Amino acid sequence: MGRVALVTGGSRGIGAAISKALKAEGYEVAATYAGNTEKAAAFTDETGIKTYKWNVADYDESKAGIAQVEADLGPVDIVVANAGITRDAPFHKMSPEQWKEVIDTNLTGVFNTVHPIWPGMRERKFGRVIVISSINGQKGQFGQVNYAATKAGDLGIVKSLAQEGARAGITANAICPGYIATEMVMAVPEAVREKIVGMIPAGRLGEPEEIARIVTFLASDDASFINGSTISANGAQFFA
């Protein structure tokens, strides 16, 4: 049996591209989703990748879901913490609920996803933790105090896990995508997309598959000395 990869939020958008790319590299892949069972089932039918439903904001749900994945596929060797949400509002209008919901999913959700897997990685002396952060965690963004805080916090998680896991053969790295041509971005009005593209020196949006290729490299044995790093993929829009 090959190595097992878990991708949270892995049935749509960037997560779907990551799941497909890892499967193409020979990994046994499990993809999680939070709500849309119909689309998750269609993704499984299309790709053959098993999907599992749980809320990454809930530790007990995450632990039980991971236990099911490991019962079905084997111990998780690669975990890609990709699941995330936005609840945008200017700070003076942001509600405590909007703050908490994003913190619980995007920041605590990384803890809830990695923590149950970490002891097994340490025991087996191998692991890959890859967190999908964001350009807005590096530079901030109007109307996204909550989101930017979580994505910046994710970088701190990675840097700390890298130091704790290095001697056990575990690496932890982050990817900060810029604006990527996902369903969500492509759904915004064309005039808004043109304005976004105008801010990107590369003159285009990124493709989900470009982020997925970074993930497959970081998951590989070739990346074993890359640890605690943040890889920016934003078409030269921002330099950390």
PyMOL commands that set and color helices and strands:
alter all, ss='L'
color gray80, all
select helices_A, chain A and resi 13-24+37-47+59-73+91-93+96-114+118-124+135-139+145-168+183-186+190-198+208-219+221-223
alter helices_A, ss='H'
color red, helices_A
select strands_A, chain A and resi 4-7+28-33+50-53+76-81+127-132+170-177+230-233
alter strands_A, ss='S'
color yellow, strands_A
deselect
rebuild
show_as cartoon
